[in-house]
Amino acid sequence: MRDGLIVWCPYTNPVPGRIHDIRVAREITGVVTELEEWELMVCDKGYQGLDNAVVPIRGSWAPEHLEFNGWLYYSIRSLIERSIGRIKTFKCLTEKWRHDLYYHPCAFQVCAQLANLTIRAHPLIQHDHSLIDI
């Protein structure tokens, strides 16, 4: 996750929005079982308690926790959100899917790969790994 490229995109059917993210990670996408022991996922607070998940520290105002949360958000989460933003330009995540659900996983894969092409053409970070303002 050094350049913002999308490296894992599960080929699963869409799930209703009311299913909790941690349940999707554990039971539907299988991302938890796909990780090596040493691999970590950067997640939001909805994944609190998931093994191999790096999440912000909640409810603490200790300086070291605030520093960690700031580092996590400003250096990593913002890159992730910008990568997701590149997928959203194709409207596959932001608008209601009006076609047969059978085709949604394939369409999402295509959008993810197109987003990767745009990230390669217009990088999200500079060579020194600092974020580029777009």
SULRAHU-V959158 format. One record per residue. N is the residue number from 1. RES is the residue in three letters. OMEGA is omega in degrees with one decimal (* if undefined). D_LAST is the distance of its C-alpha to the last C-alpha in Angstrom with 2 decimals. Layout:
<<N,RES,OMEGA,D_LAST> <N,RES,OMEGA,D_LAST>>
This chain:
<<1,MET,-179.9,18.69> <2,ARG,-174.6,17.43> <3,ASP,179.2,14.73> <4,GLY,178.8,13.81> <5,LEU,179.6,16.22> <6,ILE,-174.5,18.45> <7,VAL,179.4,21.86> <8,TRP,-178.2,24.08> <9,CYS,-173.5,24.32> <10,PRO,177.2,27.80> <11,TYR,-179.6,29.81> <12,THR,175.9,31.36> <13,ASN,176.7,32.29> <14,PRO,177.3,30.30> <15,VAL,177.9,31.61> <16,PRO,-177.6,32.20> <17,GLY,-177.7,29.70> <18,ARG,178.4,32.52> <19,ILE,-176.7,32.90> <20,HIS,-177.6,31.58> <21,ASP,-177.4,28.77> <22,ILE,177.0,31.06> <23,ARG,177.0,33.73> <24,VAL,-179.5,31.43> <25,ALA,-176.4,30.50> <26,ARG,-167.8,34.17> <27,GLU,-170.3,36.04> <28,ILE,-176.7,34.03> <29,THR,-179.0,31.30> <30,GLY,-178.3,33.22> <31,VAL,-178.7,30.24> <32,VAL,-179.4,32.49> <33,THR,-179.9,35.13> <34,GLU,-176.9,32.76> <35,LEU,170.5,31.59> <36,GLU,-179.1,33.55> <37,GLU,-175.8,35.18> <38,TRP,-177.1,32.79> <39,GLU,178.8,29.56> <40,LEU,173.4,27.53> <41,MET,173.5,25.14> <42,VAL,-172.6,22.44> <43,CYS,173.6,23.12> <44,ASP,-173.7,22.95> <45,LYS,178.8,26.13> <46,GLY,-178.9,27.63> <47,TYR,179.7,28.57> <48,GLN,178.9,30.58> <49,GLY,179.1,33.71> <50,LEU,177.3,32.53> <51,ASP,178.6,33.59> <52,ASN,179.2,30.95> <53,ALA,173.5,28.26> <54,VAL,-176.8,26.24> <55,VAL,175.8,25.69> <56,PRO,178.3,25.12> <57,ILE,-176.8,28.44> <58,ARG,169.1,29.68> <59,GLY,-179.9,32.06> <60,SER,176.8,32.19> <61,TRP,177.7,31.42> <62,ALA,-176.4,32.53> <63,PRO,-179.4,30.37> <64,GLU,177.2,29.94> <65,HIS,177.0,28.83> <66,LEU,178.4,26.29> <67,GLU,178.1,24.99> <68,PHE,179.9,24.86> <69,ASN,177.8,23.04> <70,GLY,177.3,20.44> <71,TRP,-178.0,20.03> <72,LEU,-177.4,19.95> <73,TYR,-171.2,17.28> <74,TYR,-177.9,14.90> <75,SER,-174.0,15.29> <76,ILE,-176.6,16.15> <77,ARG,-179.9,15.83> <78,SER,175.8,12.16> <79,LEU,178.4,11.70> <80,ILE,-179.4,14.26> <81,GLU,178.3,12.82> <82,ARG,174.9,9.53> <83,SER,177.8,12.10> <84,ILE,177.4,14.17> <85,GLY,177.5,11.53> <86,ARG,176.1,11.60> <87,ILE,-176.9,15.36> <88,LYS,177.6,15.38> <89,THR,179.1,14.17> <90,PHE,174.1,17.68> <91,LYS,-179.0,19.30> <92,CYS,178.7,21.53> <93,LEU,-171.2,20.79> <94,THR,-179.9,20.35> <95,GLU,179.4,23.39> <96,LYS,178.4,27.04> <97,TRP,-173.8,28.27> <98,ARG,-178.4,31.05> <99,HIS,177.6,32.51> <100,ASP,-178.6,34.81> <101,LEU,178.3,33.38> <102,TYR,-175.5,34.74> <103,TYR,-176.3,31.87> <104,HIS,179.6,29.00> <105,PRO,179.6,28.69> <106,CYS,179.0,28.62> <107,ALA,178.9,26.04> <108,PHE,177.4,23.79> <109,GLN,179.0,24.34> <110,VAL,179.4,23.40> <111,CYS,178.5,20.13> <112,ALA,179.4,19.37> <113,GLN,175.4,20.25> <114,LEU,176.1,18.20> <115,ALA,177.1,15.12> <116,ASN,177.4,16.19> <117,LEU,179.3,16.49> <118,THR,177.6,12.95> <119,ILE,177.2,11.86> <120,ARG,-179.3,14.42> <121,ALA,-178.8,13.37> <122,HIS,-173.4,9.60> <123,PRO,177.0,9.83> <124,LEU,-178.9,8.08> <125,ILE,176.3,10.13> <126,GLN,-179.4,11.94> <127,HIS,177.2,15.69> <128,ASP,178.0,16.60> <129,HIS,171.3,14.89> <130,SER,-177.4,12.57> <131,LEU,175.2,9.15> <132,ILE,176.8,6.22> <133,ASP,178.5,3.80> <134,ILE,*,0.00>>
